[in-house]
Amino acid sequence: MDRMSARPIQLLLLLFLSGLLFFTGLGSMGLTDRDEGRNAEAGREMFASGDLVTPTFNGVLRVAKPVFVYWLMTASYSLFGVNEFAARAPSALFGVALIVMHYLFLTRLRGPTLGLYGALMLLLNIEMLALGRMAITDSVLIFFTTLSLYGFWLGLHESGAGRHWIWAFYAGMALATLTKGPVGFAVPLITALLYLAATRQWRVFWQRGAPIVGLSLFLILAGPWYAAMFLIHGDAYSSQAKVHTVGRFLAPMEGHGGGWWFYFPVVLLGFYPWSTFLPAALYRAYQSWRECRPLRDRNHELPASGTPLGSGKELEWFAALWFVGVFIFFSLSSTRLPHYIGPLFPACAILAASFWAQGLKDPSTKGLRGSIHFMMGIGYLLAVGFASAPSLFAKFSGKMVKEFPFATQFDLGIGPYIGAAIVLVAMGLIGYFGLNDNRRGIAFAVAGGALASVFLVAILLVVPGLNRYAIAPPQELAYAAGLNLNPSDQLIAFGSTRPSIAFYAKRTVTFIPANEIDRLRKALGKEGRTMILLPEYFQDALPKEAAVFQPILKRYGYVLLGNEPMVTLPQGTKSTAPPPPKILGH
């Protein structure tokens, strides 16, 4: 197998671009609920308590996710303080690391040009950019499942010292399992088993893969924490863990369901613009496998010494099986969310990059022109959607008032119109260059540049307004409450039970849904200082026991009530209602 070296200029480009897109404004938006709020607070509680074994949220055992991301957040908080940037920094760092690893892997196998295409495709899509900027487990999970599968491939196909990469297969699975539970080993195992079955390399894996020693390594790395949790918490841990693993697979949780088709639009839009290459790339990999299958059926034993394994089109077969196996696995799960499918995106990037590189070499590549037309068609639809977003938001904002009380008081500004203009121009240029056999390479730069530009427009122009009026208001009030309440005092979040409130208050919070008035009455009967954080429109629903509570602070549709005056005001805060917001885009 030819060894091809990475080019420093390409690595610097990838580091700069991934750093720009993952870290720009990383801490400027409040934590989104519910997952970011829960994870960031669980990490904060671990940091505050010093207990590196038991994750908790709001003081209660949390087993929805294993411990590894909380360890990362604890380290991040110690470096950067307890804030949004620190909560999200591990995801961003692992996002950058994933792009670099993907580039080095493809460059090692197929050269720096295809490596660069593959790394840029993996970076420049909405799904990966979003996951790398959120305080959730998925960016870290994707890194470790990808490391595991790249270790499997290199350990199986490399000779000499390269065979030691097989240990990354087991170590990656173990760390992925510590990050998000059974899915951490399910994704690599499904892919590896499908590949071994399709290529008849079971004996090769038995000789090179050291499965017994590898299983021991997996258990040594992943087992101690799970064993400690079971010993410390017993059934309280095992029963809840079963609900969040087996139960999540068998039945929808928290309303996150969807039909069997759910992940088709997720891949199409989440991996756009490169997703338009996938149908042709998958068909090309399948055709190649069918053509080579008779030969492999006759000769599937270990080749003679010096004959490279994994040559030819086997990398595309591997990526196709990775994509199909993981796609079906998550489609079979009853609980479905867009970010669950993230671990198959590196496979998408391998397939799309290989197809594109082949198209540049051979303009007659089957499906190439159709894929470009497909990209343009989806792009024009997206441009129409962006241009329509402000009017649609204004039309339906009234239905969002329950979660965002000031939703009807602002709009999305000019950002969506700028995004629509960028996409329209880009689609025209992609058509002009992409359908020209001699200038097709420019279309890649146009597509990638358009995606990056639209993403930056969203971060710089759209997100600040949404954050100010929709995300930050209850968080600012929670922070103010946390400054004034002692550990023995009580903070009640009524009506709006966002987990991030606990993170900003830096204390336990009594979350009470709007329909549990009796529970609120009981909480208000406790002696001592109490504050209530709620949407303003819920004030009329408060029971008579809350009559003594007076408004302390207001923020864009939210109010903080207290039975005693506030002692400490957050810097730059006034205890009166804020002025009406400027209506963006007018």
WOWOGI-V305332 format. One record per residue. N is the residue number from 0. RES is the residue in one letter. SS is DSSP state (a for helix, b for strand, c for the rest). D_LAST is the distance of its C-alpha to the last C-alpha in Angstrom with 2 decimals. Layout:
n = {N,N}
res = {RES,RES}
ss = {SS,SS}
d_last = {D_LAST,D_LAST}
This chain:
n = {0,1,2,3,4,5,6,7,8,9,10,11,12,13,14,15,16,17,18,19,20,21,22,23,24,25,26,27,28,29,30,31,32,33,34,35,36,37,38,39,40,41,42,43,44,45,46,47,48,49,50,51,52,53,54,55,56,57,58,59,60,61,62,63,64,65,66,67,68,69,70,71,72,73,74,75,76,77,78,79,80,81,82,83,84,85,86,87,88,89,90,91,92,93,94,95,96,97,98,99,100,101,102,103,104,105,106,107,108,109,110,111,112,113,114,115,116,117,118,119,120,121,122,123,124,125,126,127,128,129,130,131,132,133,134,135,136,137,138,139,140,141,142,143,144,145,146,147,148,149,150,151,152,153,154,155,156,157,158,159,160,161,162,163,164,165,166,167,168,169,170,171,172,173,174,175,176,177,178,179,180,181,182,183,184,185,186,187,188,189,190,191,192,193,194,195,196,197,198,199,200,201,202,203,204,205,206,207,208,209,210,211,212,213,214,215,216,217,218,219,220,221,222,223,224,225,226,227,228,229,230,231,232,233,234,235,236,237,238,239,240,241,242,243,244,245,246,247,248,249,250,251,252,253,254,255,256,257,258,259,260,261,262,263,264,265,266,267,268,269,270,271,272,273,274,275,276,277,278,279,280,281,282,283,284,285,286,287,288,289,290,291,292,293,294,295,296,297,298,299,300,301,302,303,304,305,306,307,308,309,310,311,312,313,314,315,316,317,318,319,320,321,322,323,324,325,326,327,328,329,330,331,332,333,334,335,336,337,338,339,340,341,342,343,344,345,346,347,348,349,350,351,352,353,354,355,356,357,358,359,360,361,362,363,364,365,366,367,368,369,370,371,372,373,374,375,376,377,378,379,380,381,382,383,384,385,386,387,388,389,390,391,392,393,394,395,396,397,398,399,400,401,402,403,404,405,406,407,408,409,410,411,412,413,414,415,416,417,418,419,420,421,422,423,424,425,426,427,428,429,430,431,432,433,434,435,436,437,438,439,440,441,442,443,444,445,446,447,448,449,450,451,452,453,454,455,456,457,458,459,460,461,462,463,464,465,466,467,468,469,470,471,472,473,474,475,476,477,478,479,480,481,482,483,484,485,486,487,488,489,490,491,492,493,494,495,496,497,498,499,500,501,502,503,504,505,506,507,508,509,510,511,512,513,514,515,516,517,518,519,520,521,522,523,524,525,526,527,528,529,530,531,532,533,534,535,536,537,538,539,540,541,542,543,544,545,546,547,548,549,550,551,552,553,554,555,556,557,558,559,560,561,562,563,564,565,566,567,568,569,570,571,572,573,574,575,576,577,578,579,580,581,582,583,584,585}
res = {M,D,R,M,S,A,R,P,I,Q,L,L,L,L,L,F,L,S,G,L,L,F,F,T,G,L,G,S,M,G,L,T,D,R,D,E,G,R,N,A,E,A,G,R,E,M,F,A,S,G,D,L,V,T,P,T,F,N,G,V,L,R,V,A,K,P,V,F,V,Y,W,L,M,T,A,S,Y,S,L,F,G,V,N,E,F,A,A,R,A,P,S,A,L,F,G,V,A,L,I,V,M,H,Y,L,F,L,T,R,L,R,G,P,T,L,G,L,Y,G,A,L,M,L,L,L,N,I,E,M,L,A,L,G,R,M,A,I,T,D,S,V,L,I,F,F,T,T,L,S,L,Y,G,F,W,L,G,L,H,E,S,G,A,G,R,H,W,I,W,A,F,Y,A,G,M,A,L,A,T,L,T,K,G,P,V,G,F,A,V,P,L,I,T,A,L,L,Y,L,A,A,T,R,Q,W,R,V,F,W,Q,R,G,A,P,I,V,G,L,S,L,F,L,I,L,A,G,P,W,Y,A,A,M,F,L,I,H,G,D,A,Y,S,S,Q,A,K,V,H,T,V,G,R,F,L,A,P,M,E,G,H,G,G,G,W,W,F,Y,F,P,V,V,L,L,G,F,Y,P,W,S,T,F,L,P,A,A,L,Y,R,A,Y,Q,S,W,R,E,C,R,P,L,R,D,R,N,H,E,L,P,A,S,G,T,P,L,G,S,G,K,E,L,E,W,F,A,A,L,W,F,V,G,V,F,I,F,F,S,L,S,S,T,R,L,P,H,Y,I,G,P,L,F,P,A,C,A,I,L,A,A,S,F,W,A,Q,G,L,K,D,P,S,T,K,G,L,R,G,S,I,H,F,M,M,G,I,G,Y,L,L,A,V,G,F,A,S,A,P,S,L,F,A,K,F,S,G,K,M,V,K,E,F,P,F,A,T,Q,F,D,L,G,I,G,P,Y,I,G,A,A,I,V,L,V,A,M,G,L,I,G,Y,F,G,L,N,D,N,R,R,G,I,A,F,A,V,A,G,G,A,L,A,S,V,F,L,V,A,I,L,L,V,V,P,G,L,N,R,Y,A,I,A,P,P,Q,E,L,A,Y,A,A,G,L,N,L,N,P,S,D,Q,L,I,A,F,G,S,T,R,P,S,I,A,F,Y,A,K,R,T,V,T,F,I,P,A,N,E,I,D,R,L,R,K,A,L,G,K,E,G,R,T,M,I,L,L,P,E,Y,F,Q,D,A,L,P,K,E,A,A,V,F,Q,P,I,L,K,R,Y,G,Y,V,L,L,G,N,E,P,M,V,T,L,P,Q,G,T,K,S,T,A,P,P,P,P,K,I,L,G,H}
ss = {c,c,c,c,c,c,c,a,a,a,a,a,a,a,a,a,a,a,a,a,a,a,a,c,c,c,c,c,c,c,c,c,c,c,a,a,a,a,a,a,a,a,a,a,a,a,a,a,a,c,c,c,c,c,c,b,b,c,c,b,b,c,c,c,c,c,c,a,a,a,a,a,a,a,a,a,a,a,a,a,c,c,c,a,a,a,a,a,a,a,a,a,a,a,a,a,a,a,a,a,a,a,a,a,a,a,a,a,a,a,c,a,a,a,a,a,a,a,a,a,a,a,a,c,c,a,a,a,a,a,a,c,c,c,c,c,c,a,a,a,a,a,a,a,a,a,a,a,a,a,a,a,a,a,a,a,a,c,c,a,a,a,a,a,a,a,a,a,a,a,a,a,a,a,a,a,a,a,a,a,c,c,a,a,a,a,a,a,a,a,a,a,a,a,a,a,a,a,a,c,c,a,a,a,a,a,a,a,c,c,a,a,a,a,a,a,a,a,a,a,a,a,a,a,a,a,a,a,a,a,a,a,a,c,a,a,a,a,a,a,a,a,a,a,a,a,a,a,a,a,c,c,c,c,c,c,c,c,c,c,c,a,a,a,a,a,a,a,a,a,c,c,c,a,a,a,a,a,a,a,a,a,a,a,a,a,a,a,a,a,a,a,a,a,a,a,a,a,c,c,c,c,c,c,c,c,c,c,c,c,c,c,c,a,a,a,a,a,a,a,a,a,a,a,a,a,a,a,a,a,a,a,c,c,c,c,c,a,a,a,a,a,a,a,a,a,a,a,a,a,a,a,a,a,a,a,a,a,a,a,a,c,c,c,c,c,c,a,a,a,a,a,a,a,a,a,a,a,a,a,a,a,a,a,a,a,a,a,a,a,a,a,a,a,a,a,a,a,a,a,c,c,c,c,c,c,a,a,a,c,c,c,c,c,a,a,a,a,a,a,a,a,a,a,a,a,a,a,a,a,a,a,a,a,c,c,c,c,c,c,a,a,a,a,a,a,a,a,a,a,a,a,a,a,a,a,a,a,a,a,a,a,a,a,a,a,a,a,a,a,a,a,a,a,a,a,a,a,a,a,a,a,a,a,c,c,c,c,c,b,b,b,b,b,c,c,c,c,c,a,a,a,a,a,a,c,c,c,c,b,b,b,c,c,c,c,a,a,a,a,a,a,a,a,c,c,c,c,c,b,b,b,b,b,b,a,a,a,a,a,a,c,c,a,a,a,c,c,c,b,b,b,b,b,b,c,c,b,b,b,b,b,c,c,c,c,c,c,c,c,c,c,c,c,c,c,c,c,c,c,c,c,c,c,c,c}
d_last = {60.92,59.52,57.78,54.83,53.28,49.65,48.26,46.99,44.20,42.91,43.15,41.23,38.50,38.25,38.32,35.57,33.26,33.95,33.60,30.24,28.83,30.55,30.12,26.77,24.82,27.55,27.54,23.90,23.08,24.96,27.70,26.89,29.17,31.78,33.69,32.19,32.62,36.18,37.28,35.90,37.49,40.74,40.89,40.20,42.99,45.36,44.55,45.11,48.29,49.90,51.01,50.45,51.99,50.32,46.54,45.12,41.81,41.50,45.20,46.24,47.79,45.27,46.84,43.96,43.97,46.85,46.94,46.19,42.41,43.02,45.53,43.01,40.42,43.18,43.97,40.32,39.87,43.02,41.63,37.96,37.95,36.54,32.86,30.49,31.47,35.13,34.73,33.15,35.22,38.18,36.14,34.66,38.13,39.77,37.07,37.97,41.65,41.37,39.99,42.80,45.44,44.37,44.61,48.02,49.36,48.43,49.56,52.88,53.45,51.84,51.08,48.14,46.33,46.06,45.46,42.40,41.04,41.67,40.10,36.91,36.68,37.21,34.51,31.80,30.91,28.40,31.16,33.03,30.05,28.76,32.28,32.89,29.96,30.86,33.52,35.52,38.91,38.13,37.71,41.04,42.65,41.75,43.20,46.48,46.95,46.35,48.76,51.26,51.13,51.31,54.28,55.86,55.55,56.88,59.61,60.77,60.73,61.32,64.83,66.35,64.16,61.12,62.53,61.59,57.95,59.01,58.74,54.98,55.03,56.41,54.67,51.25,51.95,53.06,50.00,47.71,49.65,49.12,45.39,44.79,48.17,50.12,47.40,48.13,51.57,50.87,48.61,51.14,54.15,52.83,52.07,55.37,57.48,55.97,56.58,60.13,60.88,59.52,61.34,64.48,64.38,65.47,68.52,66.54,64.21,67.19,68.77,65.73,63.37,65.67,64.22,66.47,65.76,62.07,61.92,63.56,60.95,58.17,59.81,60.48,56.82,55.11,57.87,58.29,54.93,55.26,58.84,57.92,55.26,57.82,60.51,58.32,56.47,58.68,57.59,54.44,53.22,54.88,53.83,50.15,50.23,51.72,48.90,46.25,48.14,50.40,48.56,45.18,46.81,48.57,45.93,42.12,40.99,38.00,36.94,36.57,38.44,37.72,39.94,42.24,39.67,37.04,37.41,37.35,33.56,33.30,35.42,33.85,30.26,31.18,33.44,31.44,31.90,35.53,36.17,36.70,39.90,41.35,43.00,44.97,45.71,47.06,49.17,50.48,51.51,53.21,55.11,56.27,57.50,59.41,61.06,62.23,63.19,66.78,67.53,66.18,68.12,71.30,70.59,68.44,70.66,70.07,70.35,72.86,72.23,69.90,68.12,64.39,62.79,59.23,59.47,58.19,55.48,56.03,52.83,50.85,53.01,52.32,48.54,48.68,50.76,48.47,45.48,47.32,49.12,46.15,43.95,46.66,47.27,43.72,43.52,46.67,45.13,43.90,41.07,38.44,35.34,33.55,34.72,38.35,38.88,38.04,41.74,42.17,39.47,41.99,44.20,41.35,40.89,44.65,44.82,41.80,42.87,46.45,45.41,43.15,45.86,48.40,46.19,45.99,49.79,50.52,48.08,49.95,49.02,48.74,45.27,43.44,41.89,41.08,39.29,37.15,36.29,35.49,33.13,31.34,31.12,29.60,27.20,25.92,25.51,23.54,21.23,20.62,20.12,17.54,15.53,15.97,15.24,11.56,12.70,15.96,14.60,12.75,16.06,18.40,16.77,19.00,21.97,21.06,21.11,24.75,24.19,20.67,20.36,16.70,15.74,14.05,11.93,9.70,8.86,10.27,7.71,9.18,12.65,13.92,13.27,15.12,17.74,18.26,18.80,21.24,23.14,23.45,24.87,27.05,28.53,29.50,31.19,32.88,34.30,35.50,37.12,37.95,39.96,41.81,44.91,45.20,41.63,40.66,40.35,37.21,35.41,35.85,34.08,31.18,30.85,31.16,28.83,26.10,26.55,26.50,23.39,21.38,22.76,21.82,18.21,18.13,19.89,17.91,14.27,14.29,17.18,16.22,13.39,15.81,18.55,17.13,16.27,18.69,21.63,22.35,22.43,25.91,27.17,26.48,28.32,31.11,31.55,31.88,34.41,36.35,36.78,38.42,40.48,43.98,45.34,47.15,44.07,41.91,38.25,37.23,34.15,33.92,31.87,29.87,32.62,30.84,33.57,31.50,31.91,35.53,34.61,32.42,34.88,37.73,40.00,41.04,38.77,39.89,37.55,37.85,36.07,34.90,37.90,40.50,40.82,44.53,43.91,41.39,44.04,46.57,44.34,43.63,47.39,47.94,48.90,47.00,43.51,40.79,37.01,34.86,31.47,29.67,26.46,26.07,26.59,30.03,31.30,32.80,34.73,36.52,40.28,42.12,43.24,39.74,39.91,40.87,37.78,35.21,31.56,31.58,28.11,24.84,22.06,19.01,21.17,24.43,27.24,30.43,33.43,36.77,40.22,40.63,38.42,36.67,38.73,36.58,32.85,31.03,30.30,27.12,26.87,27.07,28.71,26.18,23.09,20.06,17.30,14.37,12.06,8.79,6.28,5.67,3.83,0.00}
